[in-house]
Amino acid sequence: MLVQQILKSKGYEGVFTIKPGTLTSDAAKLLTEKKIGGLVVSRDGKSVDGILSERDIVRTLAARGGTCLTETIDGIMTENPVCCARSDRSDAVLTRMTEGRFRHMPVVEDGVLVGIVTIGDVVKARLQELSMEKDALQGMIMGH
């Protein structure tokens, strides 16, 4: 399955972005309000300058304490995150996410942010693919 198909199955709600220089507390509020686990950091809503996840905030809280909430996200976001294209295959994306130990991947075409996929999205797509393959093999075996 291609990333394009995953994005289509999710429905397009846009990608939630946040500007560099935003307070960590404001980023945490946005993550909570939108019930999401990651935000693309973008100065213009089109470029991908970084990514900020719940895990980034929690790790920073554990290391530096609550004062980090009054600081900007610039020091805790992941700069230059791994991105994919709509034409990438889900198994390749899953491999990159698993090996890199991250759960959110921006989708970029011609340098412009067009979507985001999560590890949950990709696992769901792979399970659907495996189910279809199983059904096809069973049909072949049964002579259907």
N, C-alpha and C positions, 0 to 999 in steps of 0.2 A: 504494500500500500504506500502511496505517496503522501508526503506532508500536505499537499494540496487537498487530498481527500479527507485527511484528519481535520484540517481547518474547516472544510465544508460541513463535515458531520458535527462539529462543535457549534456551528452557526456563528455568524460574525457579530461580535459585540464590541469589536475594536480591541486595542491593546491599551491597558492602563500604563501610562508613563508618568514619570516624575522628573522634575528638572534638577540638575546638579545644584548644590547649594541649599537644598531643602533640608529642614531640620529632621533628624531621625525620628523624633516624636510625631511629626506630621506624616512621615512615611508609614510609621506603625499604625497610625489612625486610618490611613487610606487602605492599607492591607486588611485591616479589620473590617472597615465599612464595606469594602468590595468582596470580602470573603475569598481572598486570593493569597497565594503564597509568595508571589514575586512581582516586582515592578521593573519595567525597562526604564533606565535612566537615559533621558534624551533632552538635549537642550532645545530642540525644535519640534519634537513629536514625530520626526521622520528618521533621524539618525539613531544609532545605538551606541551611546557613550559608555554604558555599563548596565549592570543588572543588580538589583538589591532584593535579597530574599529574607524571609522571616529568620532563617538560620543565621544569616549575616548579623542581624540585629541581636539575636539571642547570644551568639558567640561574643559579640562586642560587649554586651551587658555583663556577661560572665567574666570577661577579661578586665574591663575598665569600670564597671559599675554604672549606676544610673545617670551619671553626668554625661554619658554619651548621647542621651536623649536630647540634650540641649545643643549638641554639635550637629554639623551637616553630614549628610550621607556620603559625601565625597571620599572620606577616609575609610569607609566600610564597604562600599559597593565593590563589586567585581568589575574592573575595567576590562574593556575589549573581550566581552564574553563570546563563547563559542556560539555561532549562529548557523542556521541551515537555510536552504532554499525550498520553495514549494515543490521542486522536482526531486528532492532527496527522498530516498526510501526510508520507511519507518524503521526497518531493522538496522540500518546504518545510523540513524539518529539515536535509537535506543542504545546501541553500542557506545557511541560517543558520550551519551549521558551517563551510562553506567561506569565507563572507564574514568570519566572526569568527575564523577560523584557530584553531579548537580541535577536539579529537577526541573529547570525551566530553560527553554531555548528559544530565543527570538528567531523569527522567520524573516529573512531579508531578501529583497529582489532589487537589483541595480542600486544597492546602497540605501534602499528605503525600507523601513520597518513595515511589514504587511501582516504580521500575526505573531503568535507565540504558541508553542506547544509545551505541554508538561509531560513528565514521565508517565503520569496517569493516562493522558491522552494516547501516548504512544503504546503503552502496554495494552490498553483497551483495543487499539487498532490491530496489534499483533494477535491478540486472542481471537478477534473476529476473523482474521486471516487464517489462523490455525483451525478454527471451527469450520470454515468453508472448505479448507483442504481435506479435513477429516470426512466431511459429508461427501465430497467428490470421490474420495478413495472408497468409502463405503458403497457409494453408488456403482463404482466400477466393479467392485468385488461382487456385489449382489446382481450385477448385470442390468442396471437401470440406465 
